[in-house]
Structures are given as structure tokens and as C-alpha cells.
Amino acid sequence: MQNTASSSALIPVAEYFKLLSEVSRLQILNCLRSGAMNVTEISEATGLGQANLSKHLKILTQAGILSRQPVGVSVYYEINDPLIFELCELVCDRLSDRIQQQAEEIKQLKTLHSPH
């Protein structure tokens, strides 16, 4: 029974990672890193169309990653959970390390196969 409990406890974790598995959402988060923006500004910065952007903003807001503030006729979105950037940086650093390691391995292979 404990295994079932731990599996169900992992569902929200999987859902959180699923939110971050969409390139458009990562673009939005990266764009909002510098501060709050309205939909027009986010659209211009990301190149995403209005309908597509609205869909992703709604998903990120419902998940609590973004907050939404009406200001006059505009609505401004901002990062609600700045820890999201630490998570992204960990992943980016890991990917960078892996790419560097692969480059080093390729370099070593080239030296093995090059004529002396």
C-alpha cells in the first residue's frame, strides 16, 4: 500500500514537470524573468500568437507559477514563484555539462582516428 501512496504523491510532481515541458511556456517564463509584462509585450518578446499565448498564460497562472494583475485595460503577468528559475538553471547547467563532456569525448575520438 505504501508504494501506491508514494505513486499518488508523485502525481503533482509529474504535473509540475509537465507544465515545464512545453517550449512556449519556457519562453514565457524566460521573458518574465526581468519583470511583469502585459500580453502584448509578452507576445512581441516571444513571437507567440495571441490565442496560443493566452492559453499558456492561463495554464501557468492556474498552476500558481504566474500571478495576474489587472492594471487599467491591461493585464500584467509576473513570476509568482522565483524558485522556478533555480530549477531551470540546474537543468541548464546539467545539460551544459553533458554537452561539454560529449564534446570532449568526440575530441578524444578524433585524436585516436587521426593519422600521426
Buried (B, 14 or more C-beta within 10 A) or exposed (E): EEEEEEEEEEEEEEEBEEBBEEEBBBBBBEBBEEEBBBBEBBBEBBEBEEEEBBBBBEBBBEBEBBBBEEEEEEBBBEBBEEEBEEEBEEEEEEEEEEEEEEEEEEEEEEEEEEEE
